[in-house]
Amino acid sequence: MADDSIVMTDKLRAELAGITSTQRAAVLMLLLGEEQAAEIIKYLSPKEVQALGAAMVQVANFTQEAVNYVLDEFVDHLKNQTTSASVVPTMSSA
């Protein structure tokens, strides 16, 4: 899960309790910056862009701890995917 350095207080737990996957994506998009976010947004449908935009407004007031938690979860997810992918043999090594 997320980094052990983040202390899961009752306040943080409550803040994260109802977070949706769209809000998690919104947190990451806000962290990316305008140019990188635009590169991703161009692949979304107008409906998805609207939902993401609304979620970005909703998460704008998240605490730094909540933002860090979401980011740590994303990094952990990527690490797990990378680890899983490196175990699968490729055609040339099979």
Secondary structure as GFF3:
##gff-version 3
##sequence-region A 1 94
A	DSSP	alpha_helix	10	17	.	.	.	ID=ss1
A	DSSP	alpha_helix	21	32	.	.	.	ID=ss2
A	DSSP	alpha_helix	34	41	.	.	.	ID=ss3
A	DSSP	alpha_helix	46	59	.	.	.	ID=ss4
A	DSSP	alpha_helix	64	87	.	.	.	ID=ss5
###
